Amino acid sequence: MGVPKLPAILLAGCVLMLNTLDGQIAYQKPPGEILDVLNAPLPPMISVSPRKDVLLLMDRVSYPSIAELARPMKRLAGLRIDPLNNARHTPTVYTGITIRHIEGAPQDRVVAFSGHTVDAASWSHFAVTLHLPARLLHVELWVADMRTAKARLVPGIALNETVGVSMQWLPDGETLLVLSVPKDRPAPPAEPASPSGPTVQQSDGSAAPVRTYQDLLENSHDEDLFEFYTTSQPVLVDATSAKVTPFLSQGIYSEITASPDGNHFVVERIHRPFSFLMPYFRFPLTAEVVDRQGRREYLITEDPLQDKIPIEGVKTGRRSYTWLPWGGATLIWLEALDGGDPRTKVPHRDKVLVLDQPFRAEPSEFLKVEQRFAGITWMETNGLALLRDYDRDRRWTRAFLVDLAKPGTLGEPVFSRNIRDRYNDEGTPLRKMLPNGYSAAIHHEGQLLLSGRGATSKGDRPFLDRFDLASGKKQRLFESGEDVFEYVVTSLTGDGSRYITSRESPSVPPNLIVKESGGPGRAITGFRDPTPQLRGIAKQIVKYERSDGTQLSFTLYLPPNYKQGTRLPAVVWAYPLEFSDPATAGQVTGSEQRFTSIRSYSHLFFLLAGYAVLDDTAMPVVGPPESANDTFIKQIVGSAEAAIAKAAEMGVIDPDRVAVGGHSYGAFMTANLLAHSRLFRAGIARSGAYNRTLTPFGFQAERRTYWEAPEIYFRLSPFSAAQQIKDPLLLIHGEADNNSGTFPIQSERLYQAVRGNGGLVRLVMLPHESHGYRAQETIEHVLWESLAWLDKYVKNAPPREPAKTEQE
């Protein structure tokens, strides 16, 4: 079928489009000034070595081609597998790696890989490992020496990158544990010419709520394919000699983790029966401890299919099993005390248990946790850790200092705050690598180093604090200046007297600086501005108030060479968030001092077409977690009204020419704003969900099921109010969206609903694209579609006709 002629469209530009169109069109490109910015080189990704003496500068491929995304794909149990090389489909790839010493050697060393592209890198004590896809064959394993920058291939290994960690260093720093494709593997299972029978599912009568997962198994042939591609042969590789030694039998390994002494391993293996309703990480599994010869030493758990976990709950039995990091082989894990159900009222939700080698005694209970366990940060000092819990009813997180030498109940929290409270965020402990390869928080003379974003009412001011655990006192070692945005990447010393920062400003791109005791520092990178044409963009954090008194903000962007006093067409871009109280809802996010860069299909490209952009426009939904969505529509409409009014009051936008847009939950918001207000001339909704009855077991922060609150699911669905969408709506969706809840059918059905009710709507389905869009051709086309839509229906829109009165 050929491409239809489009007489009312200028394909090379962003002008008028047909109001109705059914069929396929060729990929289009936005104007040249946008392409120049889109195709500007990306700065390299940076990784600091565990010893903090070397940087890796990794050059990235900006955008893969649509041909790359169109490579064969197997969608199996929540995985997307490239059957040609037994890897995850379309990984991020790098074109080269440069080694730069932080001190000492003045010249960079470039690691060469004979024309391959790099998928990933992993540090050891002395080397970096790289696995590279020979695009139609398999994924290879290479080892590069930091001293010589020379890389060598480990022959005879094809990595299996479908499930689990495909390569990792063992604590000796000389051996790699690798998941390889079995050498004796036969050809993939052939699809049967005809089915052997119907596919049947049956429940046992107990409640089994399930989120709307995608890419699930559908039949017995899918089961066979899943087992075929995910089955690995674990091997041990000597990094010096490249000798390969088989380790365990073939299986589906979701986890293999060595103990700090390197003599024991936690091994987690997935097995049948599989499920047609659940992704692979809910499948039955066996977890055990084995020795270096692969012999079982201890059975941790044998889990059945995890299909009855409550919403926002956890599984019963043993979970989150891991090794204590300081040496030897001591196992620690969690067990739920509330049946895994957050709605159950109990004095403690979790308990922590410990078991030491030789794993023959009964595990000992270390402590009970009042709220749900939310993570633990081990410190470099043996036995000490920060343990977090989370109260979902209050949206509250706490951190406690625990000492494994002192089992029992938790004391007073060291930190305690609302999870949305950015102003009082204490920061995150900086980490170091222990000699055995495990990571731990820097703990020097009883003090932690905490690095945070430093949110304030004037914007973010990142900081580094030295925090005394005994007294609770903080000493500020570093704070970003008011005219730059600078944050601490890592500390080079235990006391925080010497560290690396990343510094940027509106006119200077991010670069790494070595600083000492707050001095001016020494630059170790010198990246230049790849898009000087963007420096004329003005940026300002604007604060204002919603009609109910809630404080709000947005970041106002004005296009290059903006003439003061000119009222521009504008785009409001937002993503709703839930808050327990108005105080945290009104906190400012972002910084005016960030270096402005525009990548991919960013809405900031509208600036180059003459629009003002109200970015990160606050859309808080304030209320108790169980019922905040009861007023969702009222609150987002009120927030939108306040944002437009403030920008109009500033004299920078024309309030009669404003568009709204968002991605995912922001797209859901966009459709609702068009359905329940006439504030906007048009909208752009990308990859959203619009019929909440298709996500009946909760969505976003909504905890109630459809059957508990059917009126909320109906009222919040833009699909239910499609007849009220009177302003033009552009719907964009990836045909291969695998995000939970945002099935492509969501956009297809909303399009049909709006169209059927006489609304002006356009649906663009993107071949081979998922929830986010990656291909060069796709990104160019999305920008073309978006600019053309707003140019026609916003920038060049005639004034609205006055609303008719009842008498008229």
Buried (B, 14 or more C-beta within 10 A) or exposed (E): EEEEEBEEBEEEBBBEBEEEBEEEBEBBBBBEEBEEBBEBEEBBBBBBBBEBBBBBBBBBBBBBEBEBBEBEBBBBBBBBBBBBBBBBBBBEBBBBBBBBBBEEEEEEBEBEBEEBBBBBBBBBBBBBBBBBBEBEEBBBBBBBBBEEBEBEBBEEBBBBBBBBBBBBBBBBBBBBBBBBBEEEBEEEBEEEEEEEEEEEEEEEEEEBBBBBBBBBBEBBBBBBBBBBBBBBBBBBBBBEEBEBEEBBEBBBBBBBBBBBBBBBBBBBBBEEEBBBBBBBEBBBBBBBBBBEEEEEBBEBBEBEBBBBBBBBBBBBBBBBBBBBBBBBBBBBBBBBBBBBBBBEEEEBBBBBBBBBBEBEEEBEEBBBBBBBBBEBBBBBBBEBBBBBBBBBEBBBBBBBBBBBEEEEEBEEBBBBBBBBBBEEBBBBBBBBBBEBBBEBBBBBEEBBBBBBBBBEEEBBBBBBBBBBBEEEEBEEBBBBEEEBBBBBBBBBEBEBBBBBBBBBBBEBBBBBBBBEEEEEBEEBBEBEBBBEEBEEBBBEBBBBEBEEEBBBBBBBBBBBEBEEEBBBBBBBBBBBBBBBBBBBBBBBBBBBBBBBBBBBBBBBBBBBBBBBBBBBBBBBBBBEBBEBBBBBBEBBBBBBBBBBBBBBEBEBBBEBBBBBBBBBBBBBBBBBBBBBBEBBBBBBBBBBBBBBEBBBBBBBBBBBBBEEBBEBBBBBBBBBBBEBBBBBBBBBBBEBBBBBBBBBBBBBBBBBBBBEBEBBBBBBBBBBBBBBBBBBBBBBBBBBBBBBBBBBBBBEBEEEEEEEEEEE
